[in-house]
Amino acid sequence: MTRIAFADGAFEVDAAIVAEGLGIAVPLLQSGMREGRITTLSERGIEADQGRHRLTFFSETRRFRLVIDEHGTIIQRSTLDFGNTPIPRSAHRPG
């Protein structure tokens, strides 16, 4: 299993993992993040999900999500592809 490094509330994810999930090349991921076209959301689990974190990455037409445990091990990954349609605002909400 792949691990995600995190400390003091900051996560470090290998760019290749995110690029693959969003269906783009690493250089496009990096430039998209610098330009604000690719954004992220992190959520901390509570109650039954205590110790887990959900990291979500948004491009213009895809949402890529990782769920990690307290050790940074990826336990789930998913991609939602909207094709040629921009991601609706509702897809940017936590949950």
N, CA, C and O atoms as a Tinker XYZ file with bonds, in Angstrom:
   380  protein
     1  N      0.833000   -1.189000    0.000000    73     2
     2  CA     0.000000    0.000000    0.000000    64     1     3
     3  C      0.879000    1.254000    0.000000    63     2     4     5
     4  O      1.950000    1.282000    0.608000    81     3
     5  N      0.415000    2.257000   -0.675000    73     3     6
     6  CA     1.125000    3.524000   -0.731000    64     5     7
     7  C      0.821000    4.334000    0.518000    63     6     8     9
     8  O     -0.286000    4.275000    1.054000    81     7
     9  N      1.802000    5.083000    0.973000    73     7    10
    10  CA     1.614000    5.913000    2.153000    64     9    11
    11  C      1.658000    7.384000    1.788000    63    10    12    13
    12  O      2.318000    7.797000    0.834000    81    11
    13  N      0.939000    8.154000    2.574000    73    11    14
    14  CA     0.914000    9.600000    2.448000    64    13    15
    15  C      1.605000   10.148000    3.697000    63    14    16    17
    16  O      1.286000    9.731000    4.810000    81    15
    17  N      2.532000   11.062000    3.526000    73    15    18
    18  CA     3.211000   11.668000    4.667000    64    17    19
    19  C      2.373000   12.832000    5.188000    63    18    20    21
    20  O      1.857000   13.634000    4.410000    81    19
    21  N      2.242000   12.915000    6.523000    73    19    22
    22  CA     1.563000   14.078000    7.080000    64    21    23
    23  C      2.075000   14.364000    8.479000    63    22    24    25
    24  O      2.431000   13.464000    9.240000    81    23
    25  N      2.097000   15.650000    8.784000    73    23    26
    26  CA     2.515000   16.132000   10.096000    64    25    27
    27  C      1.943000   17.527000   10.301000    63    26    28    29
    28  O      1.897000   18.330000    9.369000    81    27
    29  N      1.515000   17.807000   11.505000    73    27    30
    30  CA     0.982000   19.123000   11.856000    64    29    31
    31  C     -0.129000   19.565000   10.916000    63    30    32    33
    32  O     -0.218000   20.746000   10.579000    81    31
    33  N     -0.970000   18.642000   10.493000    73    31    34
    34  CA    -2.113000   18.985000    9.656000    64    33    35
    35  C     -1.812000   19.165000    8.183000    63    34    36    37
    36  O     -2.716000   19.474000    7.406000    81    35
    37  N     -0.559000   18.979000    7.775000    73    35    38
    38  CA    -0.194000   19.114000    6.364000    64    37    39
    39  C      0.050000   17.732000    5.760000    63    38    40    41
    40  O      0.682000   16.879000    6.383000    81    39
    41  N     -0.451000   17.519000    4.549000    73    39    42
    42  CA    -0.306000   16.240000    3.858000    64    41    43
    43  C      0.639000   16.391000    2.683000    63    42    44    45
    44  O      0.666000   17.430000    2.024000    81    43
    45  N      1.410000   15.354000    2.428000    73    43    46
    46  CA     2.292000   15.326000    1.262000    64    45    47
    47  C      1.970000   14.074000    0.459000    63    46    48    49
    48  O      2.211000   12.952000    0.904000    81    47
    49  N      1.417000   14.287000   -0.737000    73    47    50
    50  CA     1.000000   13.194000   -1.609000    64    49    51
    51  C      1.880000   13.215000   -2.850000    63    50    52    53
    52  O      2.111000   14.278000   -3.426000    81    51
    53  N      2.365000   12.073000   -3.261000    73    51    54
    54  CA     3.176000   11.971000   -4.473000    64    53    55
    55  C      2.369000   12.511000   -5.653000    63    54    56    57
    56  O      1.231000   12.099000   -5.875000    81    55
    57  N      2.959000   13.424000   -6.399000    73    55    58
    58  CA     2.272000   14.044000   -7.539000    64    57    59
    59  C      1.810000   13.013000   -8.556000    63    58    60    61
    60  O      0.783000   13.210000   -9.205000    81    59
    61  N      2.542000   11.924000   -8.709000    73    59    62
    62  CA     2.160000   10.895000   -9.680000    64    61    63
    63  C      0.834000   10.239000   -9.307000    63    62    64    65
    64  O      0.055000    9.880000  -10.190000    81    63
    65  N      0.568000   10.079000   -8.014000    73    63    66
    66  CA    -0.694000    9.489000   -7.559000    64    65    67
    67  C     -1.857000   10.398000   -7.930000    63    66    68    69
    68  O     -2.871000    9.940000   -8.456000    81    67
    69  N     -1.703000   11.684000   -7.655000    73    67    70
    70  CA    -2.779000   12.639000   -7.937000    64    69    71
    71  C     -2.966000   12.813000   -9.442000    63    70    72    73
    72  O     -4.096000   12.847000   -9.929000    81    71
    73  N     -1.876000   12.922000  -10.168000    73    71    74
    74  CA    -1.963000   13.083000  -11.628000    64    73    75
    75  C     -2.687000   11.894000  -12.254000    63    74    76    77
    76  O     -3.536000   12.072000  -13.127000    81    75
    77  N     -2.355000   10.689000  -11.812000    73    75    78
    78  CA    -3.025000    9.506000  -12.337000    64    77    79
    79  C     -4.520000    9.551000  -12.023000    63    78    80    81
    80  O     -5.349000    9.264000  -12.887000    81    79
    81  N     -4.857000    9.908000  -10.801000    73    79    82
    82  CA    -6.255000    9.981000  -10.397000    64    81    83
    83  C     -7.058000   11.004000  -11.177000    63    82    84    85
    84  O     -8.241000   10.802000  -11.450000    81    83
    85  N     -6.408000   12.106000  -11.535000    73    83    86
    86  CA    -7.085000   13.155000  -12.307000    64    85    87
    87  C     -6.957000   12.943000  -13.812000    63    86    88    89
    88  O     -7.548000   13.682000  -14.599000    81    87
    89  N     -6.185000   11.935000  -14.209000    73    87    90
    90  CA    -6.047000   11.623000  -15.628000    64    89    91
    91  C     -5.233000   12.641000  -16.409000    63    90    92    93
    92  O     -5.512000   12.906000  -17.579000    81    91
    93  N     -4.215000   13.216000  -15.750000    73    91    94
    94  CA    -3.361000   14.206000  -16.407000    64    93    95
    95  C     -1.895000   13.882000  -16.125000    63    94    96    97
    96  O     -1.588000   13.069000  -15.254000    81    95
    97  N     -1.002000   14.520000  -16.863000    73    95    98
    98  CA     0.435000   14.357000  -16.653000    64    97    99
    99  C      0.877000   15.187000  -15.448000    63    98   100   101
   100  O      0.255000   16.197000  -15.118000    81    99
   101  N      1.956000   14.751000  -14.795000    73    99   102
   102  CA     2.465000   15.445000  -13.611000    64   101   103
   103  C      2.746000   16.924000  -13.878000    63   102   104   105
   104  O      2.370000   17.751000  -13.049000    81   103
   105  N      3.397000   17.310000  -15.005000    73   103   106
   106  CA     3.630000   18.741000  -15.235000    64   105   107
   107  C      2.330000   19.550000  -15.318000    63   106   108   109
   108  O      2.289000   20.698000  -14.877000    81   107
   109  N      1.265000   18.955000  -15.882000    73   107   110
   110  CA    -0.028000   19.655000  -15.936000    64   109   111
   111  C     -0.641000   19.778000  -14.548000    63   110   112   113
   112  O     -1.282000   20.783000  -14.240000    81   111
   113  N     -0.451000   18.773000  -13.715000    73   111   114
   114  CA    -0.912000   18.842000  -12.329000    64   113   115
   115  C     -0.207000   19.987000  -11.604000    63   114   116   117
   116  O     -0.847000   20.809000  -10.949000    81   115
   117  N      1.106000   20.027000  -11.730000    73   115   118
   118  CA     1.885000   21.045000  -11.034000    64   117   119
   119  C      1.514000   22.451000  -11.487000    63   118   120   121
   120  O      1.337000   23.341000  -10.655000    81   119
   121  N      1.396000   22.662000  -12.785000    73   119   122
   122  CA     1.031000   24.004000  -13.261000    64   121   123
   123  C     -0.410000   24.330000  -12.878000    63   122   124   125
   124  O     -0.713000   25.474000  -12.540000    81   123
   125  N     -1.299000   23.342000  -12.928000    73   123   126
   126  CA    -2.683000   23.567000  -12.535000    64   125   127
   127  C     -2.817000   23.957000  -11.075000    63   126   128   129
   128  O     -3.658000   24.787000  -10.730000    81   127
   129  N     -1.994000   23.366000  -10.211000    73   127   130
   130  CA    -2.026000   23.720000   -8.792000    64   129   131
   131  C     -1.470000   25.126000   -8.575000    63   130   132   133
   132  O     -2.024000   25.906000   -7.801000    81   131
   133  N     -0.378000   25.443000   -9.258000    73   131   134
   134  CA     0.194000   26.788000   -9.124000    64   133   135
   135  C     -0.792000   27.858000   -9.582000    63   134   136   137
   136  O     -0.870000   28.931000   -8.984000    81   135
   137  N     -1.543000   27.567000  -10.638000    73   135   138
   138  CA    -2.475000   28.539000  -11.219000    64   137   139
   139  C     -3.856000   28.509000  -10.571000    63   138   140   141
   140  O     -4.722000   29.307000  -10.932000    81   139
   141  N     -4.075000   27.603000   -9.620000    73   139   142
   142  CA    -5.352000   27.534000   -8.922000    64   141   143
   143  C     -6.456000   26.817000   -9.688000    63   142   144   145
   144  O     -7.620000   26.879000   -9.290000    81   143
   145  N     -6.113000   26.138000  -10.778000    73   143   146
   146  CA    -7.109000   25.373000  -11.536000    64   145   147
   147  C     -7.336000   24.004000  -10.927000    63   146   148   149
   148  O     -8.368000   23.378000  -11.166000    81   147
   149  N     -6.379000   23.536000  -10.141000    73   147   150
   150  CA    -6.523000   22.282000   -9.402000    64   149   151
   151  C     -6.482000   22.639000   -7.922000    63   150   152   153
   152  O     -5.537000   23.262000   -7.439000    81   151
   153  N     -7.524000   22.231000   -7.223000    73   151   154
   154  CA    -7.661000   22.585000   -5.814000    64   153   155
   155  C     -7.814000   21.314000   -4.975000    63   154   156   157
   156  O     -7.998000   20.219000   -5.506000    81   155
   157  N     -7.733000   21.487000   -3.656000    73   155   158
   158  CA    -7.815000   20.344000   -2.749000    64   157   159
   159  C     -8.731000   20.655000   -1.573000    63   158   160   161
   160  O     -9.022000   21.811000   -1.263000    81   159
   161  N     -9.169000   19.587000   -0.939000    73   159   162
   162  CA    -9.978000   19.666000    0.277000    64   161   163
   163  C     -9.546000   18.507000    1.154000    63   162   164   165
   164  O     -9.440000   17.379000    0.674000    81   163
   165  N     -9.293000   18.764000    2.437000    73   163   166
   166  CA    -8.981000   17.661000    3.352000    64   165   167
   167  C    -10.003000   17.659000    4.478000    63   166   168   169
   168  O    -10.434000   18.706000    4.962000    81   167
   169  N    -10.377000   16.447000    4.879000    73   167   170
   170  CA   -11.367000   16.275000    5.939000    64   169   171
   171  C    -10.854000   15.227000    6.917000    63   170   172   173
   172  O    -10.240000   14.236000    6.522000    81   171
   173  N    -11.114000   15.461000    8.196000    73   171   174
   174  CA   -10.703000   14.536000    9.250000    64   173   175
   175  C    -11.925000   13.747000    9.699000    63   174   176   177
   176  O    -12.988000   14.317000    9.947000    81   175
   177  N    -11.764000   12.434000    9.801000    73   175   178
   178  CA   -12.873000   11.581000   10.211000    64   177   179
   179  C    -13.229000   11.760000   11.680000    63   178   180   181
   180  O    -12.368000   12.046000   12.512000    81   179
   181  N    -14.505000   11.589000   11.985000    73   179   182
   182  CA   -14.983000   11.626000   13.368000    64   181   183
   183  C    -15.789000   10.364000   13.638000    63   182   184   185
   184  O    -16.182000    9.650000   12.715000    81   183
   185  N    -16.025000   10.107000   14.903000    73   183   186
   186  CA   -16.797000    8.954000   15.352000    64   185   187
   187  C    -16.298000    7.668000   14.696000    63   186   188   189
   188  O    -15.150000    7.287000   14.925000    81   187
   189  N    -17.105000    6.990000   13.898000    73   187   190
   190  CA   -16.709000    5.707000   13.295000    64   189   191
   191  C    -15.504000    5.849000   12.368000    63   190   192   193
   192  O    -14.799000    4.870000   12.125000    81   191
   193  N    -15.258000    7.043000   11.850000    73   191   194
   194  CA   -14.139000    7.278000   10.936000    64   193   195
   195  C    -12.944000    7.934000   11.621000    63   194   196   197
   196  O    -12.033000    8.417000   10.949000    81   195
   197  N    -12.939000    7.954000   12.945000    73   195   198
   198  CA   -11.834000    8.539000   13.702000    64   197   199
   199  C    -10.512000    7.934000   13.241000    63   198   200   201
   200  O    -10.413000    6.717000   13.085000    81   199
   201  N     -9.504000    8.760000   13.023000    73   199   202
   202  CA    -8.194000    8.299000   12.579000    64   201   203
   203  C     -8.033000    8.267000   11.069000    63   202   204   205
   204  O     -6.933000    8.046000   10.562000    81   203
   205  N     -9.115000    8.486000   10.358000    73   203   206
   206  CA    -9.049000    8.527000    8.898000    64   205   207
   207  C     -9.092000    9.972000    8.415000    63   206   208   209
   208  O     -9.580000   10.872000    9.099000    81   207
   209  N     -8.565000   10.154000    7.215000    73   207   210
   210  CA    -8.600000   11.454000    6.547000    64   209   211
   211  C     -9.052000   11.229000    5.115000    63   210   212   213
   212  O     -8.707000   10.223000    4.495000    81   211
   213  N     -9.828000   12.173000    4.594000    73   211   214
   214  CA   -10.244000   12.115000    3.185000    64   213   215
   215  C     -9.619000   13.316000    2.493000    63   214   216   217
   216  O     -9.842000   14.460000    2.888000    81   215
   217  N     -8.834000   13.043000    1.457000    73   215   218
   218  CA    -8.170000   14.083000    0.674000    64   217   219
   219  C     -8.812000   14.089000   -0.711000    63   218   220   221
   220  O     -8.840000   13.065000   -1.393000    81   219
   221  N     -9.325000   15.244000   -1.120000    73   219   222
   222  CA   -10.000000   15.344000   -2.402000    64   221   223
   223  C     -9.289000   16.377000   -3.260000    63   222   224   225
   224  O     -8.945000   17.465000   -2.797000    81   223
   225  N     -9.077000   16.015000   -4.524000    73   223   226
   226  CA    -8.403000   16.878000   -5.499000    64   225   227
   227  C     -9.380000   17.133000   -6.638000    63   226   228   229
   228  O    -10.017000   16.209000   -7.143000    81   227
   229  N     -9.490000   18.388000   -7.034000    73   227   230
   230  CA   -10.430000   18.784000   -8.078000    64   229   231
   231  C     -9.696000   19.383000   -9.269000    63   230   232   233
   232  O     -8.889000   20.300000   -9.114000    81   231
   233  N     -9.980000   18.863000  -10.454000    73   231   234
   234  CA    -9.549000   19.528000  -11.687000    64   233   235
   235  C    -10.808000   20.164000  -12.259000    63   234   236   237
   236  O    -11.831000   20.237000  -11.578000    81   235
   237  N    -10.743000   20.618000  -13.485000    73   235   238
   238  CA   -11.917000   21.259000  -14.070000    64   237   239
   239  C    -13.046000   20.270000  -14.335000    63   238   240   241
   240  O    -14.216000   20.653000  -14.309000    81   239
   241  N    -12.712000   18.989000  -14.593000    73   239   242
   242  CA   -13.752000   18.013000  -14.950000    64   241   243
   243  C    -13.681000   16.704000  -14.156000    63   242   244   245
   244  O    -14.457000   15.785000  -14.418000    81   243
   245  N    -12.755000   16.608000  -13.185000    73   243   246
   246  CA   -12.630000   15.376000  -12.399000    64   245   247
   247  C    -12.466000   15.678000  -10.917000    63   246   248   249
   248  O    -11.926000   16.711000  -10.522000    81   247
   249  N    -12.954000   14.737000  -10.110000    73   247   250
   250  CA   -12.716000   14.761000   -8.671000    64   249   251
   251  C    -12.018000   13.463000   -8.311000    63   250   252   253
   252  O    -12.530000   12.384000   -8.608000    81   251
   253  N    -10.855000   13.549000   -7.674000    73   251   254
   254  CA   -10.089000   12.391000   -7.236000    64   253   255
   255  C    -10.029000   12.408000   -5.724000    63   254   256   257
   256  O     -9.679000   13.424000   -5.123000    81   255
   257  N    -10.368000   11.290000   -5.109000    73   255   258
   258  CA   -10.464000   11.239000   -3.657000    64   257   259
   259  C     -9.639000   10.078000   -3.110000    63   258   260   261
   260  O     -9.673000    8.965000   -3.636000    81   259
   261  N     -8.895000   10.366000   -2.036000    73   259   262
   262  CA    -8.135000    9.362000   -1.297000    64   261   263
   263  C     -8.640000    9.328000    0.134000    63   262   264   265
   264  O     -8.883000   10.375000    0.734000    81   263
   265  N     -8.798000    8.133000    0.685000    73   263   266
   266  CA    -9.067000    7.965000    2.109000    64   265   267
   267  C     -7.835000    7.277000    2.674000    63   266   268   269
   268  O     -7.402000    6.241000    2.169000    81   267
   269  N     -7.272000    7.867000    3.736000    73   267   270
   270  CA    -6.068000    7.313000    4.346000    64   269   271
   271  C     -6.320000    7.040000    5.825000    63   270   272   273
   272  O     -7.179000    7.658000    6.453000    81   271
   273  N     -5.546000    6.096000    6.364000    73   271   274
   274  CA    -5.666000    5.821000    7.793000    64   273   275
   275  C     -4.690000    6.698000    8.572000    63   274   276   277
   276  O     -4.004000    7.543000    7.996000    81   275
   277  N     -4.636000    6.489000    9.885000    73   275   278
   278  CA    -3.804000    7.331000   10.753000    64   277   279
   279  C     -2.313000    7.183000   10.493000    63   278   280   281
   280  O     -1.521000    8.001000   10.961000    81   279
   281  N     -1.917000    6.148000    9.750000    73   279   282
   282  CA    -0.508000    5.943000    9.407000    64   281   283
   283  C     -0.166000    6.495000    8.024000    63   282   284   285
   284  O      0.990000    6.443000    7.603000    81   283
   285  N     -1.164000    7.023000    7.319000    73   283   286
   286  CA    -0.939000    7.568000    5.985000    64   285   287
   287  C     -1.073000    6.532000    4.883000    63   286   288   289
   288  O     -0.722000    6.804000    3.735000    81   287
   289  N     -1.578000    5.345000    5.213000    73   287   290
   290  CA    -1.774000    4.304000    4.211000    64   289   291
   291  C     -3.067000    4.562000    3.453000    63   290   292   293
   292  O     -4.113000    4.797000    4.058000    81   291
   293  N     -2.993000    4.518000    2.133000    73   291   294
   294  CA    -4.193000    4.694000    1.321000    64   293   295
   295  C     -5.062000    3.455000    1.467000    63   294   296   297
   296  O     -4.622000    2.339000    1.189000    81   295
   297  N     -6.314000    3.663000    1.909000    73   295   298
   298  CA    -7.223000    2.528000    2.068000    64   297   299
   299  C     -8.358000    2.563000    1.042000    63   298   300   301
   300  O     -9.068000    1.575000    0.856000    81   299
   301  N     -8.518000    3.701000    0.386000    73   299   302
   302  CA    -9.535000    3.796000   -0.666000    64   301   303
   303  C     -9.170000    4.944000   -1.598000    63   302   304   305
   304  O     -8.648000    5.972000   -1.167000    81   303
   305  N     -9.451000    4.753000   -2.873000    73   303   306
   306  CA    -9.275000    5.823000   -3.860000    64   305   307
   307  C    -10.412000    5.743000   -4.857000    63   306   308   309
   308  O    -10.892000    4.659000   -5.187000    81   307
   309  N    -10.840000    6.911000   -5.336000    73   307   310
   310  CA   -11.924000    6.934000   -6.325000    64   309   311
   311  C    -11.793000    8.181000   -7.185000    63   310   312   313
   312  O    -11.269000    9.208000   -6.753000    81   311
   313  N    -12.284000    8.063000   -8.413000    73   311   314
   314  CA   -12.297000    9.184000   -9.347000    64   313   315
   315  C    -13.706000    9.336000   -9.883000    63   314   316   317
   316  O    -14.358000    8.359000  -10.249000    81   315
   317  N    -14.160000   10.564000   -9.922000    73   315   318
   318  CA   -15.445000   10.892000  -10.519000    64   317   319
   319  C    -15.153000   11.778000  -11.720000    63   318   320   321
   320  O    -14.637000   12.885000  -11.567000    81   319
   321  N    -15.483000   11.294000  -12.918000    73   319   322
   322  CA   -15.173000   11.989000  -14.165000    64   321   323
   323  C    -16.464000   12.573000  -14.742000    63   322   324   325
   324  O    -17.420000   11.840000  -14.997000    81   323
   325  N    -16.489000   13.870000  -14.943000    73   323   326
   326  CA   -17.660000   14.546000  -15.485000    64   325   327
   327  C    -17.571000   14.738000  -16.996000    63   326   328   329
   328  O    -18.371000   15.472000  -17.577000    81   327
   329  N    -16.600000   14.080000  -17.635000    73   327   330
   330  CA   -16.451000   14.170000  -19.082000    64   329   331
   331  C    -16.085000   15.579000  -19.511000    63   330   332   333
   332  O    -15.115000   16.151000  -19.013000    81   331
   333  N    -16.856000   16.142000  -20.432000    73   331   334
   334  CA   -16.589000   17.499000  -20.922000    64   333   335
   335  C    -17.323000   18.572000  -20.128000    63   334   336   337
   336  O    -17.233000   19.757000  -20.448000    81   335
   337  N    -18.045000   18.159000  -19.101000    73   335   338
   338  CA   -18.830000   19.088000  -18.291000    64   337   339
   339  C    -18.016000   19.517000  -17.078000    63   338   340   341
   340  O    -17.422000   18.668000  -16.414000    81   339
   341  N    -17.971000   20.815000  -16.769000    73   339   342
   342  CA   -17.272000   21.246000  -15.553000    64   341   343
   343  C    -17.916000   20.621000  -14.309000    63   342   344   345
   344  O    -19.115000   20.345000  -14.288000    81   343
   345  N    -17.107000   20.408000  -13.292000    73   343   346
   346  CA   -17.604000   19.838000  -12.043000    64   345   347
   347  C    -18.642000   20.780000  -11.435000    63   346   348   349
   348  O    -18.394000   21.980000  -11.316000    81   347
   349  N    -19.803000   20.245000  -11.050000    73   347   350
   350  CA   -20.805000   21.101000  -10.399000    64   349   351
   351  C    -20.332000   21.529000   -9.008000    63   350   352   353
   352  O    -19.558000   20.820000   -8.365000    81   351
   353  N    -20.791000   22.662000   -8.561000    73   351   354
   354  CA   -20.395000   23.163000   -7.230000    64   353   355
   355  C    -20.684000   22.153000   -6.130000    63   354   356   357
   356  O    -19.936000   22.066000   -5.156000    81   355
   357  N    -21.761000   21.391000   -6.277000    73   355   358
   358  CA   -22.117000   20.420000   -5.251000    64   357   359
   359  C    -21.024000   19.367000   -5.046000    63   358   360   361
   360  O    -20.926000   18.803000   -3.956000    81   359
   361  N    -20.208000   19.089000   -6.048000    73   359   362
   362  CA   -19.137000   18.104000   -5.928000    64   361   363
   363  C    -17.963000   18.633000   -5.107000    63   362   364   365
   364  O    -17.088000   17.861000   -4.714000    81   363
   365  N    -17.934000   19.937000   -4.846000    73   363   366
   366  CA   -16.869000   20.549000   -4.065000    64   365   367
   367  C    -17.166000   20.572000   -2.573000    63   366   368   369
   368  O    -16.307000   20.955000   -1.780000    81   367
   369  N    -18.357000   20.172000   -2.185000    73   367   370
   370  CA   -18.718000   20.188000   -0.770000    64   369   371
   371  C    -18.102000   18.998000   -0.048000    63   370   372   373
   372  O    -17.928000   17.932000   -0.638000    81   371
   373  N    -17.770000   19.179000    1.230000    73   371   374
   374  CA   -17.297000   18.038000    2.016000    64   373   375
   375  C    -18.346000   16.933000    2.042000    63   374   376   377
   376  O    -19.544000   17.174000    1.890000    81   375
   377  N    -17.853000   15.711000    2.240000    73   375   378
   378  CA   -18.787000   14.595000    2.399000    64   377   379
   379  C    -18.912000   13.685000    1.245000    63   378   380
   380  O    -19.677000   12.722000    1.299000    81   379
